[in-house]
Amino acid sequence: MPQITVYSGPNCPYCQRAKMLLQKKGATFEDIDVRADAAQFDTMLKRTGGRKSIPQIFIADRHIGGCDELYALDAAGKLDALLAT
């Protein structure tokens, strides 16, 4: 399974939905709370090209985007293939 990174924050319903989908798929991921660590927020900004919203999700260094994009990949039948690489 590829390395998965989820930049998230506490009490964020979109973050929770995204992490729940990944867990449902059996994926393990690194969950980084950008609200608690300013340096990680800066790293997220650099990796996303300036996107500030959370969650921001990376699968195998590929920027997926946020919760809506993750669910769109799943609905299109493409998420399982990404998680299998």
C-alpha positions as CSV (number, residue, x, y, z in Angstrom):
1,M,0.0,0.0,0.0
2,P,1.4,3.5,-0.8
3,Q,2.2,6.1,1.8
4,I,-0.8,8.2,2.5
5,T,-0.7,11.6,4.2
6,V,-3.8,13.5,5.4
7,Y,-3.3,17.0,6.5
8,S,-6.2,17.7,8.8
9,G,-7.5,19.5,11.9
10,P,-9.6,18.8,15.0
11,N,-13.4,19.1,14.7
12,C,-13.3,19.2,10.9
13,P,-16.2,17.1,9.5
14,Y,-14.6,16.9,6.1
15,C,-11.4,15.6,7.6
16,Q,-13.3,13.0,9.5
17,R,-15.3,11.9,6.4
18,A,-12.1,11.5,4.4
19,K,-10.3,9.5,7.1
20,M,-13.4,7.3,7.6
21,L,-13.4,6.4,3.9
22,L,-9.7,5.6,3.9
23,Q,-10.2,3.5,7.0
24,K,-13.2,1.7,5.4
25,K,-10.8,0.9,2.5
26,G,-8.3,-0.6,4.9
27,A,-5.7,2.1,4.2
28,T,-3.2,3.2,6.8
29,F,-2.3,6.9,6.7
30,E,-0.3,9.5,8.5
31,D,-2.6,12.1,10.0
32,I,-1.0,15.5,10.5
33,D,-2.8,18.1,12.6
34,V,-1.9,21.4,10.9
35,R,-3.8,23.4,13.4
36,A,-1.4,22.2,16.2
37,D,1.8,22.6,14.2
38,A,2.5,25.7,12.2
39,A,5.6,24.2,10.5
40,Q,3.4,21.3,9.2
41,F,0.8,23.9,7.9
42,D,3.7,25.5,6.0
43,T,4.7,22.2,4.6
44,M,1.1,21.5,3.5
45,L,1.0,24.9,1.7
46,K,4.2,24.1,-0.2
47,R,3.0,20.6,-1.2
48,T,-0.4,21.8,-2.3
49,G,0.6,24.9,-4.2
50,G,-1.0,27.2,-1.6
51,R,-4.2,25.4,-0.8
52,K,-5.2,26.2,2.8
53,S,-8.4,24.2,3.2
54,I,-8.3,20.9,5.1
55,P,-8.1,18.1,4.6
56,Q,-5.4,17.9,2.0
57,I,-4.7,14.3,1.0
58,F,-1.7,12.8,-0.7
59,I,-1.4,9.2,-1.9
60,A,2.1,8.1,-3.0
61,D,3.1,11.8,-3.3
62,R,0.2,12.4,-5.6
63,H,-2.0,15.3,-4.4
64,I,-5.5,14.1,-4.4
65,G,-7.1,17.3,-3.0
66,G,-9.7,17.4,-0.3
67,C,-12.6,15.2,0.9
68,D,-14.8,15.9,-2.1
69,E,-12.0,14.8,-4.5
70,L,-11.3,11.7,-2.5
71,Y,-15.0,10.7,-2.7
72,A,-15.1,11.5,-6.4
73,L,-12.2,9.2,-7.0
74,D,-14.0,6.5,-5.1
75,A,-17.3,7.0,-7.0
76,A,-15.4,6.8,-10.3
77,G,-13.9,3.5,-9.2
78,K,-10.4,4.9,-9.3
79,L,-9.5,5.1,-5.5
80,D,-9.0,1.3,-5.0
81,A,-6.4,1.2,-7.8
82,L,-4.5,4.1,-6.2
83,L,-4.5,2.4,-2.9
84,A,-3.3,-0.8,-4.4
85,T,-0.1,0.7,-5.9
